[in-house]
Amino acid sequence: TEKGMKAEAGGFRIRVLTEGGLPSRNINETTVVYRVDTRDQPILFLGDLEEDGEARLIRDFPAEIRCPVVQMAHHGQNGVSMDFYRLVRPELCLWPTPDWLWTNVDGMGPFRTLITRQTAEELGCEDLTSFHEDAWLR
C-alpha cells in the first residue's frame, strides 16, 4: 500500500493515510491507517497506530482524520494520544477490544483503556465494543 492511494470497493471509497512496513522500533508503528467513506459517514481505521506515528498523520492528512466514526487505536489502549482523539472529534468509537481489556482487568490491570474511555466519554462518544454487539457498515 502507498500513502494517499485511493480505491473503491462495494460502494466504499477507501484512502490509505499511512504506509505499512516502514522501518520502526515498534511493530505497531508499521500499521496502515485507512479512511473509508461509506454511504452514511466516513470511518477512520487507526489499526495499531501509536503516538509516534500520529504526528505524521496529522501533518499529512489534517482534514481526513476528522471523522465521526473512529476505530480506536491499538484496542483503545496505549495507542494514539488523547489529544489526537480530540482532533478527530468522533461521535462513535469502535472498540476492537476484549472485555478484560475494556475493564482493565476490573480496574486492576496495567492498561490505559479506562483513560481512553474517559476521553471518549468527555467527547460525547457512543461506544461500540467488539465483545457486545455486531455492526454492519453501509
C-alpha positions as CSV (number, residue, x, y, z in Angstrom):
1,T,0.0,0.0,0.0
2,E,1.1,3.6,-0.7
3,K,0.2,6.6,1.4
4,G,-2.5,8.6,-0.4
5,M,-3.6,5.6,-2.5
6,K,-7.4,5.6,-3.3
7,A,-9.6,2.6,-4.1
8,E,-13.3,1.9,-4.4
9,A,-15.0,-1.4,-3.4
10,G,-18.7,-2.2,-2.8
11,G,-19.7,1.4,-2.8
12,F,-17.0,2.4,-0.3
13,R,-14.3,4.9,-1.1
14,I,-11.0,4.0,0.7
15,R,-8.0,6.1,1.2
16,V,-4.7,4.9,2.6
17,L,-3.3,7.5,5.1
18,T,-0.2,5.8,6.2
19,E,2.1,3.2,4.6
20,G,2.7,-0.1,6.2
21,G,6.0,-1.7,6.6
22,L,8.0,1.4,7.3
23,P,11.1,0.7,9.5
24,S,10.3,1.2,13.1
25,R,11.4,0.3,16.6
26,N,7.9,-0.9,17.3
27,I,5.9,-3.3,15.1
28,N,2.7,-1.4,15.9
29,E,4.1,1.7,14.1
30,T,4.0,-0.3,10.8
31,T,0.2,-0.3,10.8
32,V,-1.8,1.0,7.9
33,V,-4.4,3.7,8.6
34,Y,-7.4,4.0,6.3
35,R,-10.2,6.4,5.9
36,V,-13.3,4.7,4.5
37,D,-16.1,6.8,3.1
38,T,-19.4,4.9,3.4
39,R,-22.8,5.9,2.2
40,D,-23.6,7.3,5.7
41,Q,-20.4,8.6,7.3
42,P,-16.7,8.3,7.0
43,I,-14.8,6.0,9.3
44,L,-11.2,6.3,10.4
45,F,-9.5,2.9,10.9
46,L,-6.4,3.5,13.1
47,G,-5.2,-0.1,13.3
48,D,-2.4,-0.2,16.0
49,L,-1.2,3.3,15.4
50,E,0.7,4.8,18.4
51,E,1.8,8.3,19.4
52,D,5.0,8.1,17.4
53,G,3.0,7.9,14.1
54,E,0.2,10.3,14.9
55,A,2.3,13.4,14.1
56,R,2.9,12.3,10.5
57,L,-0.8,11.5,10.1
58,I,-1.8,15.0,11.4
59,R,0.8,16.7,9.2
60,D,-0.1,14.8,6.0
61,F,-3.9,14.4,6.3
62,P,-5.3,17.1,8.8
63,A,-8.7,17.2,7.2
64,E,-9.1,13.5,6.6
65,I,-8.5,12.5,10.2
66,R,-11.7,14.3,11.3
67,C,-14.3,11.6,11.2
68,P,-17.5,11.0,13.1
69,V,-16.6,7.3,13.4
70,V,-13.2,6.0,14.6
71,Q,-11.7,2.6,15.3
72,M,-9.8,3.1,18.5
73,A,-6.1,2.7,18.0
74,H,-4.4,-0.4,19.5
75,H,-7.6,-1.8,21.0
76,G,-8.2,1.5,22.8
77,Q,-5.1,1.3,25.0
78,N,-1.6,2.7,24.6
79,G,-2.3,3.8,21.1
80,V,-2.6,7.4,19.9
81,S,-2.7,10.3,22.4
82,M,-5.9,11.6,23.9
83,D,-5.2,14.9,22.1
84,F,-5.3,13.0,18.8
85,Y,-8.8,11.8,19.6
86,R,-9.8,15.4,20.4
87,L,-8.6,16.4,16.9
88,V,-10.6,13.5,15.3
89,R,-13.8,14.5,17.2
90,P,-15.5,11.1,16.9
91,E,-19.2,10.6,17.7
92,L,-19.0,6.8,17.6
93,C,-16.0,4.9,18.8
94,L,-15.4,1.3,17.5
95,W,-13.5,-0.7,20.1
96,P,-11.9,-3.9,18.9
97,T,-11.4,-4.8,22.5
98,P,-12.0,-7.9,24.6
99,D,-14.0,-7.4,27.8
100,W,-11.0,-7.9,30.1
101,L,-9.1,-5.1,28.3
102,W,-12.3,-2.9,28.3
103,T,-12.4,-3.1,32.1
104,N,-8.6,-3.0,32.5
105,V,-8.9,-6.4,34.3
106,D,-11.6,-5.0,36.6
107,G,-9.6,-1.9,37.2
108,M,-6.6,-3.9,38.4
109,G,-4.6,-4.1,35.2
110,P,-1.7,-2.0,33.7
111,F,-3.6,-1.0,30.6
112,R,-4.7,2.6,29.7
113,T,-8.1,1.6,28.4
114,L,-10.0,3.4,31.2
115,I,-8.2,6.6,30.4
116,T,-9.1,6.3,26.7
117,R,-12.7,5.5,27.7
118,Q,-12.8,8.6,29.9
119,T,-11.6,10.8,26.9
120,A,-14.3,9.2,24.7
121,E,-16.9,10.0,27.3
122,E,-15.7,13.6,27.5
123,L,-16.1,13.8,23.8
124,G,-19.7,12.5,24.0
125,C,-18.9,9.4,22.0
126,E,-21.1,6.4,21.8
127,D,-19.1,3.2,22.2
128,L,-19.5,0.1,20.1
129,T,-17.5,-2.8,21.6
130,S,-16.5,-5.9,19.7
131,F,-17.4,-8.2,22.7
132,H,-21.0,-6.8,23.0
133,E,-22.5,-6.1,19.6
134,D,-22.4,-6.8,15.9
135,A,-22.4,-3.9,13.5
136,W,-22.8,-3.5,9.8
137,L,-21.2,-0.9,7.5
138,R,-23.4,0.6,4.9
